[in-house]
């Protein structure tokens, strides 16, 4: 694909950063599961589903809403939620008014395990970013905001 070399550099760095974040996150999840003696494995998508369900705990959240929120194909979301239910981390409750619709909630074990994973991820990222100054973070953030703004404008022009 032909593009301005500056764009190619940024796209490559962002893709590499995203890939590394995924790998590190999955490594932390695996370590926490080992430490907890969990008899199952979880992937980053499972973690994102648990987090999304936890964020919606004050209200009901459907599988469709979770799939949409996380940009997952409904069949993928169904498989992952089935796995989480088999692990005892989520409960699927059928909607009384629509037997095709399910609401999700975390079990006590799901809440506890998500807390362990979140704590481990926070500790790890705090260590990783300890050497980054506030000024460096602000510079990167401002730069990325500018790039995102330009791309959003270009997309709006395309949609016309």
Residue pairs with C-beta under 8 A, 6 or more apart in sequence:
3 11
10 147
22 44
24 124
25 44
25 47
25 121
26 43
26 44
28 117
28 120
28 121
28 124
29 42
29 43
29 44
29 46
29 47
29 117
30 41
31 120
32 113
32 116
32 117
32 120
33 40
33 41
33 42
36 113
36 116
38 87
38 113
40 83
40 86
40 87
42 84
42 87
43 80
45 70
45 72
45 76
45 80
46 80
46 83
46 84
47 114
47 117
48 70
49 66
49 70
49 77
49 80
49 81
49 84
49 90
50 84
50 89
50 90
50 106
50 110
50 113
50 114
50 117
51 114
51 118
52 61
52 66
52 69
52 70
53 61
53 66
53 90
53 104
53 105
53 106
53 110
54 106
54 110
54 111
54 114
56 65
57 105
57 106
60 103
60 105
61 103
61 104
61 105
62 95
62 101
62 102
62 103
62 104
63 74
63 77
63 78
63 81
63 92
63 101
63 102
63 103
63 104
64 74
64 101
66 72
66 77
66 81
66 104
67 73
67 74
67 76
67 77
70 77
72 80
81 90
81 92
81 102
81 104
84 90
84 110
85 91
85 92
88 107
88 109
88 110
89 106
89 107
89 109
89 110
89 113
89 114
90 104
90 105
90 106
90 107
90 110
91 104
91 105
91 106
91 107
92 102
92 103
92 104
93 102
93 103
93 104
93 105
94 101
94 102
94 103
95 101
95 102
95 103
106 114
129 137
